[in-house]
Amino acid sequence: MNAGEIAAAVRDMLTTTLLLMSPFLLAATVISLLVGMIQAGTRINDLTLSFVPRFVATLLVAYFAAAWAVAHLIFYIERSAAAAGMLGR
């Protein structure tokens, strides 16, 4: 395995990781922004008010995106296993 193949494998791993994490991070960021705007408008500074909606949004995204994430992860593992199988030859 040469340096180019290793760099391609690392790039593929990082791309897959970012793709799998982006729905969760996007949901948490959007909810945090909305809650922050509401808190600024009403002058309510409660820590649970910012934590609970973000937690619920992340759980909802995990529920609705689980099948997509698992399918994408299985595809990545199959590709990686096939590439690793080619090394032994």
Protein Blocks (a to p, Z undefined) as FASTA:
>chain_A
ZZklmmmmmmmmmmmmmmmmmmmmmmmmmmmmmmmmmmmmnopacfklmmmmmmmmmmmm
mmmmmmmmmmmmmmmmmmmmmmmmmmmZZ
